[in-house]
Amino acid sequence: RVNKAKAEAEAVAQRLTATPIKVRAHAGEEGKLFGSVTAADIAEQIERQARVRVDRHDVHLEEPIRSVGVHEVRVHLFAEVDPILSIEVEASEV
């Protein structure tokens, strides 16, 4: 049973790492965000874009994302299944 759950988590990990997760945030002209992108924001976008429910506590950020661009974030899905996702932060219109 545990092996089956781990295999399912690995399949989800492959799906998540296949394409970057896009997050839109208000940013200034130099690419600095007016706020920050948090683990809760990332978890919400993963659920919306990949249809995978991830708890915000399982999204591991060293510090909140404060700039536009591509950032790597580790997500804990299952024991020993911690894929690194590409999070693409885009500036939105103010």
C-alpha positions, 0 to 999 in steps of 0.5 A, a space after each residue: 500500500 505504501 509503495 502504491 502511494 509513493 508511486 502515485 506521488 512520483 507520477 504527480 511529481 513528474 506532472 508538476 515538474 513538466 511545465 512551470 507554474 505561473 504566478 502573477 503579481 503586481 510589480 514595479 518597472 524594475 521587476 521588484 514585486 510590491 508584495 511577495 509570493 508566499 507558499 500559500 500563493 504557490 499552493 493555490 496556483 498548483 491546485 488551480 493549474 495542475 489540479 493537484 492539492 498541495 498544503 501550503 506547509 509542504 511548499 518549502 521557500 527559503 524566503 518569500 519570492 520578491 522579484 519577477 522571473 523563474 524561481 525553484 521551489 521544493 514541494 513535499 508530496 510524500 516520504 522521499 518525494 520532494 520535486 523541485 518545481 519551476 515557479 514563473 513569476 510574471 508582472 501583472 497590470 496594476 
